[in-house]
Amino acid sequence: MLGACRPASAEEIPLGSHGSTYSVAVRLNDAITLNFLLDTGASDVALPGDVVSTRLRTGTLTERDFVGSATYLLADGSKLPSLRFILREVRVGSQSARNVVANVSPVKR
């Protein structure tokens, strides 16, 4: 059957609360687990530049994973050009997605 997929099993995922925002633990490329801001309006996964640099140094992200660039429209109306790359696996709890588009975001200081 075309387009058939295995249904996800029910699972409760703990969320961290930070004022009016929430975070969730996410495992990337089976190498590192980070707390991600849960943003239901985001078009791609965003990783801070320092995390991307570390992933490149450790080999869990390679130059071959980069697929160009895009300009993102932020919630405040500003535009942010960013490099795009593919994460081989993104896992939340026991659920995973493969070949997820991600981008490099500026490091918050």
N, C-alpha and C positions, 0 to 999 in steps of 0.2 A: 504494500500500500504506500503510495507516494505521500511524503510529508508526515508519515507516522513517527511518533517519538514515544519514548517510554515516559509515562507520567511520573512526576516528582512525588516522592513520599512526603507526608506531612512531617514537619520538623519545626520546633520552636527555636528561633534564633535570638539570643540575647542582644539587646541594643543598649549602648551607652547613652546617657542623657547629658547634654552640655547646653544648659539654658534652653533655647528654643530649637536646638538642632539635635540630631541623633547620629551615633556612629555605630559601625558594625565591623567585627574582625573579619578580614579578608586575607586569604592565602594566595600568593602570586607565584606562578610557575613552580609550585611545590618547593619554594625556597625561602620565603619570608612571609610572615603574617603581620599585617599592619591594620590599625584602626582607620577606617574610611568614613568620611562624612557622608551620610545618606542624603543624596540629592536627587529627588525624583524627577527634576527637570533637566538633568544632565544628559547630553547626547552621547558622551564617551566617558570612560574612566579617566580621571586625571591623577597623575603622580607627580609629586614635587621633584624639581630638578635634581636635588641632592640624592633622592632615592633612585632616580634613573641612573645617575652617575655611579652610584654604588653597585647597582645591578649590572651595569656595563663592566665595571672592574672585576666583579666576581664571575662573569660569564653567564649569568642567568638571564641576561638580555644581551643581544648582539646587534651589530650594525645591520645585519640582514633582516632584523625584526622591524626596522624603520621603513615606513611606507609613504613618506612625503610629509606634507604640512597642510594645515588648515587654519582659518581664522575663526575664532569662537566668539560669539556674542554673549557677554556676561550679564548677570542680573541687573547690574547698575547701568547697563546700556553701553559700556565700553567694549572695545574689540581687542582680542588677544591672539596674535599669531602664535602657533605652536607646532612643534614637530609631532608627528603621529607614529605609533608603532603598534605591533601586535603582541599581546600577552598570550602565551600558549595555553595557559589555564588560569582561571580565576575561580576560587572556591570560597563559598560561604557555607559554614556548617558542612554537611555531607553533600551539598549540591555544587555542581561545577559547570562552568561554561568554557568552551575552548575558542581560541582565535578571537579574542576580545580586543576591539580597537581602544587604544588609550592615547593620551597626549601628555606632554610635559607641561606642568604648571610652574609658575614662579614660586620660589621658596618664600614662605611668609616669615617675616622677621619681627 
